[in-house]
């Protein structure tokens, strides 16, 4: 059973989640991981972990509703200036 906060902290609502389809996405919290010598679903061997849209974890961070979301992910900056 999911804890009560999980309803508000699903992967699909996290800033690190990038949707693949209606039910799955990739988690981009850390660099891609080596997926082994053979991967039936893709040509390259590095990938981000796949997660269910309605799953949850302890590293949830809510999405930012501004256009600066992706800039913050990459640089850690929220207003265009260095911290």
N, C-alpha and C positions, 0 to 999 in steps of 0.2 A: 504494500500500500504506500502511495506517495504521501509525503508530509504535506500539511495544509498549504505551505508557501509554494509548493510545486505548481499549483494552478497558475500562479503569477510569474513563475520563473522557468517556463518551458524553453527548450533550445530555440524554438522558432521566434522567441521574443528576445533572444540574446544578441549582443552586438558582434559576437564572434561567429555566429551561424550564417551560412550562405546556402540558400535553398537550391536543391537539385530538382525536386518535384514537390507535390503536395504533402508528402509524408516523410521525406528524407532530406538531409543536407550535409554539408561538410563543416566541421568545426575548425576555425582558423585562429585558435588561441596561441598555438605554437607552430614552428616551422613544419613543413611536410615531413612524414616519416617514410623510411625505406620499407617498401611493401613486399620485398622478396624477389627471387629470380624470375618467377612467372606470375603474371597477373592477368587473369582471363578477361577482365573488364576494361583494361586500358593498356596502351602501348608503353608508356613510361613507368618507372618503378618507384616513384615518389608520390605520396598522396597525403592529404589531410584526413583525419579520422572521419568516418561517416557516422552520423547519429540520426535518430528518429526525431521528427519535428516536435513531438510532445514529450520527449525525454527531458531530463534535467541533471545538473551536476552541481558541485560546490563552488564552481568558478563563474557562475552566472553573473553577467553585468547587463543591465537593461540597454536596449537600443537608444541611441540619441536621435531625436526626431528632426534634427537639422541636417543640412547638407554636409556638415563637417564630420559626420560619422566615420567615413573611411579615412579622412586625414588624421583623426585622432588614433585610429587603429594603427596606422603606419608610423606616425611621428610622436604620439603621446601628447600632442598639442591640441588644445580645445578652442583657442581663439586666434590661431595663426602666429602666436608669439612663443618663443622658447620659454620653458619654465625655469 
